[in-house]
Amino acid sequence: MKTRELLWILLLAALTTLGLGLDLVTNAINTQGNAWDFLYYIALAKDGFRADPLASPFAYRYLTPFLVHGLSLLGFSIERGFGVIAYFGAITQLTGIFFFVKWLSNSTKGAYLAMAVTALSLFNVKFLLFDIYRPDHLAYALILLQTYLAFNRKFLPLLVVTLIASQIREFNIIPLVAYLFMAYRSEERGLFIKQAAISTACLAPAILLPRLLIPVTENYQLVGLSGDALLTTVILPFIPSVDVNFIFSIFAYLLPLLFLADLKTIKTAFASLPENQRRYLLAYTVFVLLLSFFGGTDFNRFATFLFLPQIILIGLIAPAIPNLQIGFMLAVTFIFNRLWMHIPDWDVEKYRDFYGGFSLRLNMSTLNRIVELVAFLALGFGLRKWIGKSRVIET
């Protein structure tokens, strides 16, 4: 990694996020007129585990609020502390994507494109500049680091990073689990058993102790060990509105990839990866889908953790994609995610309809979003066919 290239990508990520970029077209969440998740994260940053009330699962994602508390000891206000973490997380995420994809695909074009696609996602950057109080800011960059360590068979560093990152977001447990699926056939049986045992011994306390020791008084988790929670887990897949919103959120997030390439091209790109990396990505994707489905109501926010397979596949196919097609894809992604618009937090109904894919909510806005998505996918299909015919004619 050259110093000049690192500085350039950091500058590009900062400009995309701040001065010339997304921050200028993003409003700040109204913390006075709404009473949403941010209340719990702000309380954690101010009072730690003495906050009243403490609610699950928010209290188990304490590391980001605690970092903000540390910044407050240096003279930052709580709001400014969350802002610092938000901007740092966005810049780190975009910078990390560029260098990770370039390292994996050996394609500078693919690295730039993967970086651009993630920046144009509604929830990877823009939403976290809107709601700076979320704990997710550092999760994406850490997943990149975890995956890099997994691909390089760095088990102990991966384990350490996972133990820390799991206190930020539950999704950060997935890279270690995916690594173990990868190692099941890649490593010697004895080594795999040893690594699985160490992972279980270390990760179980990291997951269970916060849930046993933190004195939560409110519960907003859909899945749990209570009778009602177990019943919800069983019946959730059979609720049509949930299934529709979940499927929409997945296809909506993967719009850039599906616009650029058909399934055959995607499969070919995936097959070009070494077997151990394919096993890792398959396991990672399956567990992201499971956690997304049973994780709560905001399916679109959970779908962002599919950024990893999307950037890898885009990085691999980018060299063969014409610039015209890329330009159309970037424009479509920008339009579909309404990046120039303020997020309407002044009306909770409009807020939920703004992006769609929310829990049980099905209405005309949902239908419009689905029709819009299908139209853009059809445009991508037609553009691929037209470019393919043009190439045949030229040859």
Summary of the structure (lengths in Angstrom):
residues: 395
radius of gyration: 21.1
end to end distance: 39.0
largest distance: 71.0
contacts: 1299
relative contact order: 0.12
helix: 76%
strand: 2%
